[in-house]
Amino acid sequence: MNSRTLLWAIPLVLYLVFAWWYTNTEGPLTEQEIQRFMQELPTFGFEGERLERIRTFMENDTGRQFIMINNIDLNEDPPSVEGAPDGATASDLMGMYMEYMWPALLQRACHPIFMGVTVFDSMDIVGIENAEVWDQGALMRYRSRRDLFEIISNPEFQGRHDFKMAGLVKTIAYPLETRLYFSDPRLLLALILITLTSLLDLWIYGRRD
């Protein structure tokens, strides 16, 4: 293998490794996995109609990535929670919740796409009450539905989720699958590697020509 071939092979291998890790290669949830999660989730407070909606979400799995849209209204006077210091604010409680979530998310190629704080009340509301005020919003990318349920069925999640619930007045979270997603890291990484490798190729071998 000559040096020019190696110059292009290295970024290609790096990209393929990243794309393999970042992409769900296991397909949709199997019936065995669904049954396992359905047995585990009631332990964490998921029950009744909510649990049945989750079952439907799992049974309709496409195996694709999805984005969870989160609207968050923080509690200005949160209650005391076992395991949290006295006088903990909503931000403190959310931080304790995310101490578990960040490692669990990142090791599964799940991560925030966008996070921000609101600058005004809701501008347009139709068919929903008590939705005028929100504090934060976030878009969270999940590699697959399997990854989501692996995260929330972990026994460590149960205690941490109590911190989140105490820190909120209300929240809405719903998933969507992407149709147009120009900020996909796989696309961005491909463009960056192609650009950098092309410049190196031009700088090294263009001068020789």
Secondary structure, DSSP 8 states (H G I E B T S, - for coil): --HHHHHHHHHHHHHHHHHHHHS--S-S--HHHHHHHHHHGGGGT--HHHHHHHHHHHHT--S--EEEEEEEEE-SS----TTS-TT--HHHHHHHHHHHHHHHHHTTT-EEEEEEE-SSS-S---S-SS-S--SEEEEEEES-HHHHHHHHTSHHHHHHHHHHHHTEEEEEEEEE--S--TT-HHHHHHHHHHHHHHHHHIIIIIHH-
